[in-house]
Amino acid sequence: MKRQPAEVDRPAPDIDLPRAGGGRWRLADHRGRPVMLVFHRHLA
C-alpha cells in the first residue's frame, strides 16, 4: 500500500486485507459505521 497523508473531510481510501481465518476484510464493507484502524509496524 502506498503511504499517503490523511485528508480532512475526504473519504478514506479502500483497504482490502486478508482475514486470519480466511476471506477478506474491506473497509468499504463498513461504510457509514465508525471504524478504528490500528497498524503495528513490528508485531513479529
C-alpha positions as CSV (number, residue, x, y, z in Angstrom):
1,M,0.0,0.0,0.0
2,K,1.3,3.4,-0.9
3,R,1.9,5.7,2.0
4,Q,-0.3,8.8,1.8
5,P,-1.2,11.5,4.4
6,A,-4.7,11.6,5.8
7,E,-7.1,14.1,4.1
8,V,-9.6,16.0,6.2
9,D,-13.2,15.8,5.1
10,R,-12.4,13.2,2.5
11,P,-13.4,9.5,2.4
12,A,-10.6,7.1,3.4
13,P,-9.1,5.0,0.6
14,D,-10.5,1.5,0.4
15,I,-8.4,-1.0,2.3
16,D,-8.5,-4.7,1.5
17,L,-6.8,-7.1,3.9
18,P,-6.7,-10.9,4.4
19,R,-8.5,-12.3,7.5
20,A,-6.6,-14.6,9.8
21,G,-9.4,-17.3,9.4
22,G,-9.6,-16.9,5.6
23,G,-11.5,-14.4,3.4
24,R,-11.0,-10.7,3.1
25,W,-11.7,-7.6,5.2
26,R,-12.7,-4.5,3.2
27,L,-13.1,-1.0,4.7
28,A,-15.8,-0.3,2.1
29,D,-17.9,-3.1,3.7
30,H,-18.2,-0.9,6.8
31,R,-19.2,2.4,5.1
32,G,-21.4,4.6,7.3
33,R,-20.2,2.9,10.6
34,P,-17.3,4.1,12.8
35,V,-14.1,2.1,12.2
36,M,-10.8,2.4,14.0
37,L,-7.8,1.1,12.2
38,V,-4.6,0.4,14.2
39,F,-1.4,-0.5,12.4
40,H,1.6,-2.1,14.2
41,R,4.9,-1.9,12.4
42,H,6.8,-4.7,14.1
43,L,4.5,-7.2,15.5
44,A,6.6,-10.4,14.9
